[in-house]
Each structure stands twice: as C-alpha cells, then as structure tokens.
Amino acid sequence: MVMNDLSKLKNYISQLQKDYNMSLSIHIDECDEVTRNKLSELIVPLCDSLGLVNAEEKISSGEMNIVDQVKNYLKTYRSRNITSADVCRHIGCSRSSISHQFKNATGTGIREYLTALRLEDAKNLLKNSNLTVTEIAFIVGFRSSHYFTNVFKKEIGITPGMYRKKLENRK
C-alpha cells in the first residue's frame, strides 16, 4: 500500500514508537518521495496487523466502543503485567463502568478474557516452538511458570507439557 499522506505516515511511526517503545530515527520530512513510499509499504501493513493506528483512528472518531477499546488494549499488551488501573487509565473510564460493560457484552470478565488470550498464545508456542514451558509462561505474560501450569491445566484440562506431547503424537 503506497501512502502519500505525510501526516498519516508520521502517525503510524509515532504509534510504533509509543506502543512498542521503539526508537526509530526516521526524519520523514527529510525523506524523498521514493523513500517515503517504501516506508509506507513497510510500516502501514505492520501497524494495521498490530491493530495500532486503525484502532486509534476508530477511538478518536468515536467508532470504537468501550468494550472494543478494552479488547484492543488487552490484545496489544497481553504479554505485559496489565492491571485494571492500566486499562481504566487507557480508556478513561471508571473500573466499575468498564468491568460492567465488558461483562455484559462478552459474558466474561476482563481478567478471564486476558487469560484466554494468553493461553491461546501459549498453545501456539507449545505447538510451533521448542521453548520450555517456563519460557512460554513468561513470554505470554504469566509471572510464574507454576501459576501458568495450574491455569493451563484448569482451563485446557491438561498440563502444558502433556498438551505438547499430545500434539507431537498427532504428527
């Protein structure tokens, strides 16, 4: 996708820097049009796939409701140590309002939704990597491999190690 709108490209770069603590030394104003177009071809799809700029545009235009904002925030930061205070600060609403609206719309609580996201990431890593269970636990956002194993077993029905062996036996 080629994009000539300089301010929009700057917004994409800014979102990457802000959301991923990236230090991009790109002086977009000083780039020629060919370089700008190449950057657009690289950065725009990346931001879109991460849900960064489109989500920000929807929020600012009022198209995204609180529940969608919470989901987007959790999907973006799921591997971090997210607290309800973080979510509230990001959305700009009270904890009770956010929790109530989220539960009514999804049938699940915010913490449970976050755990489900993390478990899906863990299942993908168990299937597609040789990382240890402990490494996976920390990568997906759990602060303890023991707690991760307990949660995984409670939600999935078997331990992460057994899940991996079950997948390997299917091959």
C-alpha positions in Angstrom: 0.0 0.0 0.0 1.5 3.3 -1.0 0.6 6.3 1.0 1.4 9.9 0.2 -0.2 11.5 3.2 2.9 12.6 5.3 0.9 13.2 8.5 -0.7 9.8 8.4 2.7 8.1 7.9 4.1 10.1 10.9 1.1 8.9 12.9 2.0 5.3 12.1 5.6 5.7 13.1 4.5 7.5 16.2 2.2 4.7 17.2 5.0 2.1 16.8 7.3 4.2 18.9 4.7 4.8 21.6 3.2 1.3 21.8 6.5 -0.7 21.4 9.0 1.7 23.0 10.8 1.8 19.7 13.4 4.4 18.9 13.0 5.0 15.2 15.4 7.6 13.9 13.4 8.4 10.9 13.2 12.1 9.8 10.2 11.6 7.5 10.2 15.3 6.5 13.7 14.9 5.1 12.9 11.7 3.0 12.4 11.8 -0.7 9.1 10.5 -2.0 10.5 7.1 -3.1 11.8 6.5 0.5 8.5 7.8 2.0 6.6 5.3 -0.2 8.9 2.5 0.7 8.5 3.3 4.4 4.7 3.3 3.9 4.8 -0.1 2.2 6.6 -1.5 5.3 5.1 0.4 8.2 1.4 0.6 7.2 0.8 -3.2 7.0 2.8 -3.7 10.2 0.7 -1.2 12.1 -2.5 -2.5 10.6 -1.7 -6.1 11.5 -0.9 -5.0 15.1 -4.2 -3.0 15.2 -2.4 0.2 16.2 -3.4 3.1 14.0 -6.7 1.9 12.8 -7.8 1.3 16.3 -6.6 4.8 17.4 -8.5 6.3 14.5 -11.6 4.4 15.4 -11.3 5.5 19.0 -10.8 9.2 18.2 -13.7 9.1 15.7 -16.0 7.5 18.3 -16.4 4.4 16.1 -15.0 2.0 18.8 -17.0 1.5 21.9 -15.5 0.8 25.4 -15.6 -2.9 25.1 -13.8 -2.9 21.7 -11.2 -0.4 23.2 -10.7 -2.8 26.2 -10.3 -5.8 23.8 -7.9 -3.9 21.6 -5.8 -2.8 24.6 -5.7 -6.3 26.1 -4.7 -7.8 22.7 -1.9 -5.3 22.2 -0.5 -5.5 25.7 -1.4 -9.1 26.8 2.1 -10.2 27.4 2.7 -7.3 29.9 1.7 -7.1 33.5 -1.6 -5.4 32.9 -3.7 -4.1 35.8 -7.3 -2.9 35.8 -5.9 0.5 36.7 -3.9 0.4 33.4 -7.0 -0.4 31.4 -9.0 2.3 33.1 -6.3 4.9 32.6 -6.0 4.0 28.9 -9.8 4.0 28.3 -10.6 6.9 30.5 -13.5 5.3 32.4 -14.0 4.0 35.9 -13.2 0.4 36.8 -16.8 -0.4 37.6 -18.1 1.0 34.4 -15.6 -0.8 32.3 -16.0 -4.1 34.1 -19.8 -3.9 34.0 -19.9 -3.1 30.2 -17.3 -5.7 29.3 -19.0 -8.4 31.3 -22.4 -7.6 29.8 -21.1 -7.5 26.3 -18.8 -10.6 26.4 -20.2 -12.7 29.2 -16.7 -12.9 30.7 -14.6 -10.7 33.0 -11.6 -8.7 31.8 -9.1 -10.9 33.7 -10.6 -14.0 32.2 -10.5 -12.6 28.7 -6.8 -11.7 29.2 -6.1 -15.1 30.5 -7.8 -16.7 27.4 -5.7 -14.5 25.1 -2.5 -15.6 26.9 -3.5 -19.3 26.8 -4.1 -19.1 23.1 -0.6 -17.6 22.7 0.8 -20.3 24.9 -0.9 -23.1 22.9 0.5 -21.6 19.6 4.0 -21.5 21.2 3.7 -25.0 22.5 2.7 -26.2 19.1 5.2 -24.2 17.0 8.3 -23.7 19.1 10.8 -25.7 21.2 10.7 -23.2 24.0 10.4 -24.6 27.5 7.1 -24.3 29.4 8.8 -21.8 31.7 10.0 -19.6 28.8 6.5 -19.7 27.3 4.9 -18.8 30.6 6.9 -15.6 30.9 6.7 -14.7 27.2 2.9 -14.8 27.2 2.6 -12.7 30.3 2.5 -15.0 33.4 4.8 -14.1 36.2 5.2 -17.7 37.4 5.6 -20.9 35.5 3.9 -22.8 38.3 0.9 -20.5 38.2 0.8 -20.7 34.4 0.8 -24.6 34.6 -2.0 -24.5 37.1 -4.1 -22.1 35.0 -3.4 -24.0 31.8 -4.5 -27.3 33.4 -7.6 -25.8 34.9 -8.7 -24.1 31.6 -7.4 -26.6 29.0 -7.7 -29.8 31.0 -4.1 -31.0 30.8 -0.7 -29.5 31.6 1.3 -27.6 29.0 3.8 -30.5 28.8 1.1 -33.0 28.2 -0.5 -30.7 25.6 2.7 -30.5 23.7 3.2 -34.3 23.8 -0.4 -34.8 22.6 0.4 -32.5 19.6 3.6 -34.3 18.8 1.8 -37.7 18.9 -0.6 -36.5 16.2 2.3 -35.8 13.8 
